Amino acid sequence: MLTLNIIGCGNLGRTLARLWHQQQQFQIRDLVTASPASASRACEFIGAGRPRSDLTAMAAADCWLLATPDDAIAATAARLAESGLVSANSIVFHCSGSLASDTLAPLAGSTAHLASIHPVHTFAVPAESVTRFAGTYCAYEGEPVALAGLLPAFKGIGAELIAIEAATKIHYHAASVMACNYLVALLDASLECYANAGIDAATASKMLLPIVHQTVDNSLLQSPQRALTGPIARADGNTVERQLQALTGKSELLANLYRQLGLQTLQVARRRTSASPQLDKIEQLLRAPAPAYSNKPG
Ligand SMILES: NC(=O)c1ccc[n+]([C@@H]2O[C@H](COP(=O)([O-])OP(=O)(O)OC[C@H]3O[C@@H](n4cnc5c(N)ncnc54)[C@H](OP(=O)(O)O)[C@@H]3O)[C@@H](O)[C@H]2O)c1
């Protein structure tokens, strides 16, 4: 079994390490985090590994996972390169979605093999993630020798593997930022609109839950154009105008969000209804500068 050292062992690092340990995919060796106490907690959670106070105190290993925050990966790779700890033909990888394996460039001069493998999973609660990881898509790129060592270990804990181009990886990551992080922001904006209508967050959340689930299911199990309902789908320009006017009176941010997402919604609507003068009128409304609405009575 290959040995694995981990530098940075927070939500993602400790979840994957516990799964690899339980499924006997890697022998977990040394762990370093920003604070030594955290490394000890990570070892307890994983059920294996040795907490180390600093990178320089780590022993050699076949594989190295750099699971620090993204901004620290390049500097950590540089420290690892300087340490001389990475032995010939070992594998170094990270799990960032926005960065490719070239972030590990400080190690490129060594004989190490470099890769990145990004799980499309939210590791907010490691104890839950260990039970839900199986079936997670993991996008990989990097040197063939590194991938030959790493992909079986990901497969062994239930990952679905998909190749990605390093050059376009930033678009791939923007996709999940839009779908996950921005969905959170969108729901927050929706709750703000409910509050403007005098509906409290707890009631609004209960109202939204079924319709949001249904919309996500319809969009992804069928298609966005099948899922789309509402004023833009019906080409109800007056409703769009009144909503834009009402939001402009409350919050510029909400009004701008409504405009921008309205334009994306128009693209979806146009896939169903080719040329439509009503949709052209809605586009003019959404593209009009804010003052055109804010002067009108609410
Ligand atoms: N969380 C997710 O849902 C998710 C999903 C996919 C990919 N990823 C990727 O996984 C990686 C780790 O993310 P995460 O969410 O697990 O982060 P995290 O929970 O914040 O954990 C980061 C870990 O790095 C340690 N650390 C910070 N700076 C360090 C340094 N300079 N040297 C050594 N250790 C350092 C922290 O130490 P302390 O414990 O002492 O603070 C912590 O253990 C990132 O590349 C991220 O893009 C995350």
The ligand as an SDF file (V2000), in Angstrom:
LIG
                    3D

 48 52  0  0  0  0  0  0  0  0999 V2000
  -14.1600   22.2520    1.5970 N   0  0  0  0  0  0  0  0  0  0  0  0
  -14.6100   21.8560    0.4370 C   0  0  0  0  0  0  0  0  0  0  0  0
  -15.8260   21.6700    0.2910 O   0  0  0  0  0  0  0  0  0  0  0  0
  -13.6650   21.5770   -0.7060 C   0  0  0  0  0  0  0  0  0  0  0  0
  -14.1940   20.9390   -1.8510 C   0  0  0  0  0  0  0  0  0  0  0  0
  -13.3350   20.6450   -2.8990 C   0  0  0  0  0  0  0  0  0  0  0  0
  -12.0010   21.0130   -2.8210 C   0  0  0  0  0  0  0  0  0  0  0  0
  -11.5240   21.6540   -1.7140 N   0  0  0  0  0  0  0  0  0  0  0  0
  -10.1050   22.0180   -1.6860 C   0  0  0  0  0  0  0  0  0  0  0  0
   -9.4740   21.3550   -0.5970 O   0  0  0  0  0  0  0  0  0  0  0  0
   -8.4120   22.1560   -0.1210 C   0  0  0  0  0  0  0  0  0  0  0  0
   -8.5610   22.3400    1.3710 C   0  0  0  0  0  0  0  0  0  0  0  0
   -9.8130   22.9780    1.6330 O   0  0  0  0  0  0  0  0  0  0  0  0
  -10.5770   22.7730    3.0310 P   0  0  0  0  0  0  0  0  0  0  0  0
  -11.9580   23.2300    2.8430 O   0  0  0  0  0  0  0  0  0  0  0  0
  -10.2930   21.4230    3.5700 O   0  0  0  0  0  0  0  0  0  0  0  0
   -9.8030   23.8590    3.9130 O   0  0  0  0  0  0  0  0  0  0  0  0
   -9.8210   23.9920    5.5040 P   0  0  0  0  0  0  0  0  0  0  0  0
  -10.9240   23.1830    6.1070 O   0  0  0  0  0  0  0  0  0  0  0  0
   -9.7410   25.4470    5.7810 O   0  0  0  0  0  0  0  0  0  0  0  0
   -8.4420   23.3190    5.9420 O   0  0  0  0  0  0  0  0  0  0  0  0
   -7.2090   23.8640    5.5930 C   0  0  0  0  0  0  0  0  0  0  0  0
   -6.1320   23.1380    6.3720 C   0  0  0  0  0  0  0  0  0  0  0  0
   -4.8850   23.7000    6.0100 O   0  0  0  0  0  0  0  0  0  0  0  0
   -4.1820   24.0410    7.2010 C   0  0  0  0  0  0  0  0  0  0  0  0
   -3.2700   25.1160    6.8440 N   0  0  0  0  0  0  0  0  0  0  0  0
   -3.5530   26.4010    6.5540 C   0  0  0  0  0  0  0  0  0  0  0  0
   -2.4220   27.0560    6.1740 N   0  0  0  0  0  0  0  0  0  0  0  0
   -1.4270   26.1470    6.2620 C   0  0  0  0  0  0  0  0  0  0  0  0
   -0.0300   26.2020    6.0280 C   0  0  0  0  0  0  0  0  0  0  0  0
    0.5570   27.3160    5.5980 N   0  0  0  0  0  0  0  0  0  0  0  0
    0.7150   25.0690    6.2080 N   0  0  0  0  0  0  0  0  0  0  0  0
    0.1180   23.9220    6.6180 C   0  0  0  0  0  0  0  0  0  0  0  0
   -1.2050   23.8070    6.8600 N   0  0  0  0  0  0  0  0  0  0  0  0
   -1.9450   24.9070    6.6790 C   0  0  0  0  0  0  0  0  0  0  0  0
   -5.2320   24.3690    8.2240 C   0  0  0  0  0  0  0  0  0  0  0  0
   -4.6690   24.2370    9.5100 O   0  0  0  0  0  0  0  0  0  0  0  0
   -5.5670   24.3940   10.8490 P   0  0  0  0  0  0  0  0  0  0  0  0
   -6.3950   23.1480   10.8970 O   0  0  0  0  0  0  0  0  0  0  0  0
   -4.5640   24.4690   11.9380 O   0  0  0  0  0  0  0  0  0  0  0  0
   -6.3720   25.6330   10.6430 O   0  0  0  0  0  0  0  0  0  0  0  0
   -6.2620   23.2820    7.8890 C   0  0  0  0  0  0  0  0  0  0  0  0
   -5.9120   22.0600    8.4850 O   0  0  0  0  0  0  0  0  0  0  0  0
   -8.4170   23.4510   -0.9200 C   0  0  0  0  0  0  0  0  0  0  0  0
   -7.5130   23.3400   -1.9780 O   0  0  0  0  0  0  0  0  0  0  0  0
   -9.8450   23.4970   -1.4450 C   0  0  0  0  0  0  0  0  0  0  0  0
   -9.9680   24.2280   -2.6620 O   0  0  0  0  0  0  0  0  0  0  0  0
  -12.3220   21.9420   -0.6600 C   0  0  0  0  0  0  0  0  0  0  0  0
  1  2  1  0
  2  3  2  0
  2  4  1  0
  4  5  1  0
  4 48  2  0
  5  6  2  0
  6  7  1  0
  7  8  2  0
  8  9  1  0
  8 48  1  0
  9 10  1  0
  9 46  1  0
 10 11  1  0
 11 12  1  0
 11 44  1  0
 12 13  1  0
 13 14  1  0
 14 15  2  0
 14 16  1  0
 14 17  1  0
 17 18  1  0
 18 19  2  0
 18 20  1  0
 18 21  1  0
 21 22  1  0
 22 23  1  0
 23 24  1  0
 23 42  1  0
 24 25  1  0
 25 26  1  0
 25 36  1  0
 26 27  1  0
 26 35  1  0
 27 28  2  0
 28 29  1  0
 29 30  1  0
 29 35  2  0
 30 31  1  0
 30 32  2  0
 32 33  1  0
 33 34  2  0
 34 35  1  0
 36 37  1  0
 36 42  1  0
 37 38  1  0
 38 39  2  0
 38 40  1  0
 38 41  1  0
 42 43  1  0
 44 45  1  0
 44 46  1  0
 46 47  1  0
M  CHG  2   8   1  16  -1
M  END
$$$$
